[in-house]
């Protein structure tokens, strides 16, 4: 992207018209600063895909201009794509102490820890990058050490809020730096980028302290084991579980790799206080009486391989959910996960457990600001221009309405898509162009090697199965030597479809006789004719379209 002297550009490679995969960029002249690099998890249509990360080909093409990656906090949708970015671009990473601990876990897994420059910052840090001075302010969220970012540029001040809510009684005593925010607003904010996740929810976000009270009550009332599932990164909630276990004289077991890893980081870095001797291993659970045990596990979103799902189906080796155990789902289902969560809840009830779940039970509050929180941020910052971020289109649209309600002019709000660019020159903003942006799919060890054609094939295979025709031909006289072998998978059960198979054989024989085969160069036309003829026949008979693969073997 070419720039003129003094031109500033703001664009996103992820996080607009979607929840997850956050990645925002600010460019002033020849310097680009990247904010966050997350992932998101695929829905059911993306068969076999493990992760979705931002397409960073634009940054690769401009790698000499990329000067820093600033990370606002440690949630997966803000750090999950970092290892994949660092494999392509060598850029220093700036983050708070706890966030760096979570990033280091990922870099160790990808064998990048020694190659990456990691710089610890806090809300009082100040960075100078080109002509931009970068400062920070503390915000409250559902994970420790969260930051908002201020970019002081010759054009004016740009503010990125990070993920936030205004919790006036935070469990970890990390209060939102409201006075600093007000000071920033008083100095003048040219453009504000503010998260929109809960822009549709009226009121103010409840305090995390409310959850602690409900968790404590459930622990006191429980007669047997207590099993609580939540996000591993919600250390404030984990601390409240530890406190409830201590109050009720229970030992605590951690199930799930991410829970174990995040708790280790939190203890090592001083963000979580666990009494000595409280933590036990999974194989020690059955050595204690049920009323002396609490379990903290992953799987609150219904992930099929996570600890809670395996417990609900009796597939967690050495640990059982017994009739009378109390199971608490201390997290709200992310949109799209409701069906999986409901299945786990049903399984747990079948096992005889007492299950506490759902928004009305007080076991979960959001880490994202409701409408009043969002309006408060807009009022503190008083921006001239506004870009709602981190949300699907309806959330961004609702956030724009909220901005208008506190006095921002409608034409000064930009609702963008990933790749849209807002250029600022002479302190005037305009949206007039795009850069390349999109999704990169991670499938096993493959990154970016799965495209739309492969996904379309997977979808067809999953819906209608496949049919393989193996044809044997004489290498000498180019004649077919035998009837074709037909193999099906996921299409029909051959033994119950003998008449259909006979008709298919007759049609294949007729098609081959009609083709004058003179050499290998015509093999593709033979295959195309067979696929077309057999495909139309099978759709007429079955109303299905299996993937058809003709294979020709010369003997």
N, C-alpha and C positions, 0 to 999 in steps of 0.2 A: 504494500500500500504506500504510494508516494505521498509525501507530505510537503507542505510549504512551510516556510519559517513561521513559527508561532501557532501552527495548526495542531489542535488537540482532537483526538478521536476516542470514542468509547464504544465498545462492542462486546458481545458475548458469544462464546463458542459453546455454551451450554447454560441451562438454567432459565431460559425464557420459553414460555408456553409448555413448560414441563416442571415437575417437582423432582429434583435430583440432577446429577451430572453438572453441578455448578462450575462455571469457569467464565470469568469476566476479565476484560483487558482495558487498560488505559494507555494510550500512546500520545506522547508529546514529542514532536519532531522525530528524532531517531531513537527514542527510548520507549520500550514497551514494558509495562509492569502487569503481570498476571495475578489475578486474585482468585485463589482456590482452584482446585482441579479434582473434581469428584467423579463418582460413577453413579449409575442407577442400575437396578436389577430388571431383567427382562420380564415381559408379560408372557402369557401362554402362547402367543402367536410366534414368538421368537424361539423356535424349538432348538434345544441344544446350546443356546447361547448362555454363557455364564455371567457376563457383565457387559454393560454399555458404557463407553467412555467417550469424551469429546474427540472429534476429528481435529487434530492439531496441525494439519498440513500447512495452514497459513503461517503458523508460528515457525514451522520448520523452514519455510521459504524465507523467513525473516529472522532466522536464529541469531544473527549478530546484533539485532536490536532488542532481543529479549534479555532484560537485565536482572529481573527478580521475580520470584514466585512468593507472594504473601498469602499466608493461610489464616483465615479468620477463626477457625475452630476445627475440632478433630472428628466430626461426623463423616461417615463414609461418603455421603454425597458431596463432600468438600475435599476429601483427601484420597479417595479410592483410586483416582486416575493418576496420582503423582508418580508412581514407579514407571508407568508407561510413558509419561511425558519425559521423565529424566533419561530414559533409554534413547530418546531422540534428540533432546536438547539439554546441554549442561548448563544449569541455571541454579544460583543459590536459593535456598528455601528459608524463609523467615517465618517463625511461628513461636507461640508461647511454649512454656516448659512442658505442660501436659500434652499439648498438641504434638510437639516434637517427639515425645515418647511414643505416641501412636504411629506417627510417620516412620519412626525408626523400625518399628515392628514390620511394617510393609517393606521397607528398604532391605532389611535383613533377609526377608523371604525372597526378594528378587535379587539378592547379592549386589546391592547398590550402595550399601551403607558407607563403604570406604571411599567411594567415588564422589559422594555428594557433599556439598558444603551446606551445613545446617547451622543457622544463626538463631539463637534464642532472643526473643524480644518480650516486652511487656507493654502495658498501657502507657508507660512514660517514655518509650523508645522514640527515637527520631532517626530517619534514614534520609540520605541525600542521594538521589538517583537522577543523574543528568540535571535538568532544571526543575525537577520536582522534589519537594520535601515531603516526606511521608510521616505522619504522626498517627496516634492511635487513641482510642477511648474504650473503656471497659463496658461490655454489655452483659446482660444476664440471659442464659439459655439453659438447655437441659444437659449441659456438659460443662466441665470447668474451663476456665481460662479463655473466654470468648472476647473477640475484639471487633470494634468498628474501626474503619480506616478513613483518614483524611489525607487527600492529596492536594498539597498547596502548589499551584502552578501559576505561571505568569498570566494565564487566562482567568484564573479564579480558583476557588476551592471546590473540589469534588469530594463527596462523602459516600462511602459504602458502609451500610449499617451492619453487615454480617447478619446472622440469624439472631433474633432477640425477642424478649418480652420485658415488661417492667414488673419484676417481682420485688415488692417492697420488703418482703421478709424472706430472703433467700436462705436456704438451708446451709450453704457453704460460706455465707457472709460475703460473697462476691457481689456487691451492690452495683447496679448500673450507675455509671458516672454521669448523673443527670446534670450536675453543675458544669462539667466539661462540655457536654453536648450543647447546653444553653450558650456557653461562651463561644463555641464554634458557630452556632447560629447567629449570634450577635455580630461576629466578625464578617459574616456573609457567606452563604453557600450558593455557588453558581448552579450546581447540579447535584441531586440526591439520587442514589440508587438504594432502594429499600425493599426488603423481602415482603412477599405477599401471601405466604402460605395460608394464613387464617383470615384473609381479607373479607371472607364471607361470613365470619362468625361475629355477632354483635357482642358488645360488652368488653370486659377486661379479662385477661387470662388469669385463672386462679393461681395461687401460690403453691409451690411444691411442698410447703410445710403441711398443707392439707392432706397430702398423700401419706406423709409420715404418721399422722394421727390415725388414719384408717388402717394402715399396715400394723401399727402397734396394737390396735383393738383386735384385729384378726388374729394376730399371734397369741394374744392373751386368751382368746376364746377357743383356739384350736386345741383339740384333744389328742391329736396324733401328729404326724409329720406335717410341716408346712413347706409347700413347694411354690416358689414365687418366680415368675418369668418376666423379664423386662429387657430393655436394651442394655447391652453390656456397657455402653459408653455413658449411661446415665448414673454417674458416680454419686450424685446427690441422693438418688433413690437407693443405690446400693448401700450407702452409709446408713440410711434409715432402716434398711433391712438388718444390717449389722447391729444397730442399736436395739431393734425389736428382739433379735435373737439373744442379745446379752440380757435384756430385761426379763426374758422368759426362760433363761438358763438353757439355751439350746446351742449345740454345735452347728457349724455352718459348712456345707459342702458346696463346691462350685462345679457345675456341669456345663460343658461346652467350651471349645477351644478359645473362642473370642472372649468369653466371660473370664476365663482363667488369665488370659494374656492382659486384658485391660485392667483387671483388678491388680495384677502384679505391678503394672506400670504405675497405677494410682497409689499403691502402698509405697513403692520405692521412691516416688517423687513427692510424697507427703500430702496427697489429696484425699487419702482414705485412711481412717484409723480403725484397725481391727485388733481387739484384745489378743494377747499372746495365748496360743493354745485353742482359739476358737475354730480355726479352719481345720477341716478334716478331709481326707481323701474319699473318693466314691466308695472304695472297698471297705471303709470303716462305718458306713451308714448302718448296715445291718447288725453291727456289734452293739449299737445303742438302742435303747427303747425309743419307740416312735415319738413320744412327747419330748424327747431330748434332741430332736434333729430338725434342722431347717435346710432347705436346698434352694440355691439361687442358680437359675439356669437360663440359657438362651432359648429362642424359639417362639417368642410372643407374636411373631408375624405368620406363624403356621408353616415355616420352612420345613420341608419333609425330612431333612436329615439332621435338623437341630434337636437339642436334648429333649425339649418338651414334647415334640411330635413322637419321638422314640419312646418316651415314657408313657405316652397315651396309648401306644399300641403294644406295650410290653416288650419292646425290643431294645431296651437299654440294659446292657449286661450288668447283673448284680444289683440293680436298683429297681424297685417296684412301686407303683402307686397302689396303695391298699385302701380298701373300703374304710371311710372315715377320715382319710387324709384331707387336708385343706390345700387346694391349688388356687393360686392367685395369678391372674393375668394383669400385670401392672403396666400395660401399654395399650394404646388404642391401635386397632388395625389400620395400616396404611391402605388407602383406596386400592382395591384390586385383590387384597389379601383376605377379605371377609370370609369367603367360602372356605379357605384352608383353615382359618382360625375356628370357624364354626364346627368343622369336622373334628378338630382336636378337642373342643369343648364337649361334643357329643361322646367321643371316646372316653373322656375322663369321667363323665357322668355314668357311663356304662360300667366303669370300674368301681363305681360306688363312692367316688370322691365328692367332697363338698367344693364346688367350683365357684369362685368369685370373679366375675368378669363383667365387662360392659361399662359404658361411660357413667351410668348412674350410681356406681358403687364407690366412687371417690378414690379409686386405686390408680388413677392416671390423670395428670394435667399436661397440657401441651407446653412445649418449650418455645412456641411461636406466638407472637403477639396477636390478640384479637383486634377488632376494629378500633377500640379506644386506645390501645397501645400504639397502633399504627398512626392514628391521628396525633397522638402525643409526640411521636418522633417527628412527624411533619411540622408540627407547631414549634418544636424546639429548634429545628434546623432552618425553617423558613426559606426553602430553596427557590431560586428563580425557575429552574427546570427540574423535571422529575422523571425518572425511569423506574417504574415498578419492576422488580425482578423476582426470581425464585418462585414460580407459580405457573399454573396452567392459565390459558387465556382468560377464562372467566374470573380468576383471582386477580390478574393484572387489571382487568377492566374494573372490577369492584374497587381496587386500590385507587384507581384514577378518580372514581366518584368520591371516595373519601378525601382525596387531595383537594378536589374542588370544594368540598364542604368546609374545609379550613382555609379557603381563600386562594388556592392556586388556580391560575387560568388554564382552561382545558387545552388550549393550543400549545401550552408549555409542557405538557405531559406526552411522553413518547412510549407507546406500547409497541414493543419490538419483537422480532423473531431472532433466533440465533443466526448470526451473520449480518444482521442489520447494523449499520454504522451511524452513530450520531457524531457529526463533526462540529467542533466549536472553534470559531474564529472571531476575533474582536469581541469576545464574550457573548456571541450570538450562536445559538445552536440550531442545527438543521439535520434532518434525516433525508439523505438523497442517494445513498448507495449501499451496496452489500459486498461482503467478502465471503469466501467459501467457508461453510460450517456444516456439520452433520454429525452422524453417529459412527463410532468405530466399535465393532463387535469383538468381544473376547470369547473364544471358544477353546477351552483347554489351554494349550500353550500357544495357540494361534491368535494373533492380534491383527485384525483388519483383513484377514484372508477369507472371511465369510461375507458374501454380498447378497444382493436381493435374489439372484438366480438360485444360489444354494438354498436360501431360506424358502423360496418357492417350491423347490424340489422336496425339501423336508416336509413342508405343509402337505404337498400332494401325497407323499408316502404315508404320512400320519392319517390322512383321511380315507384314501382309497387303496393303499397298498401298492404292490408292484407285480408285474408279470414279466418273466424272462423266457425268451424263445431261443434255444440253442440249435443252430442249423449246421449240419455237417456236409461239406462239399469236397468232391474229388479234385485234387490239385492238378491232375493230368487232363481230364476231359471236361472239367467244370460242370459236373452233374451232381445233383443232390443225392447223397448216399443213403439217407434214411429219413424217417419221419422226424420232425423236430421234437425235441424235448421241451416241455412247457413246465416251468417252475413258478409257483405263485407264493407270495408272502403278504399277508394282511389284506388279500383281495377276496378269494373264495376258498372254501375247504374242498379240495379236489375230489375226495371220495364221495361227497354229496352233490357233485356237479358233473357227473360223467357225461350227460347229454351235451352240456355246454362245451366240455372239452372236445367231444367228437366233432361238433360243429366248427369249433375253432381250428382243429386239425384240417378239416375239409377246406376251410376258407384259406388257410395258409398254403395248402397244396395248390389250390387254384391260383392264388396270387403268384406263387413261384413259377408255375407253368406259363403264366402270362408274361413273365419277364424273360427276355432274351439275354442271358448273362454271358458276357464275353470276356470279362476280366475283373481284376480287383478294383479298378477304378469305378466300377458300377456298384460296389458294395453299399455305398451310402444311399444310392437310389433304391436299392432293394430294401434296406432298413426303413427308409422313409415310407415306402409303399406299404410295408408290413405294419408299421406303427399307425398309419392313417386308416388302413382297412380294418385291422383288428380293433383299433381304438373305437371306430364308429360302430362296429358290430357289438362290442362289449357294452357301450353306452346304451345302445338300443335294447339289449337284453337285460342289463342290470342297473342302468342309470348311474353307473360309477365310471370314473376315469382313472384307472390305475396307471402308474408309470410303466411304460412298455419298453423293454430293453432287448432288441434282437442282437444275438451274438452269432457270428459266422466263423466256423472253424474249417480250415483247409487240411485235408489228409492226403 
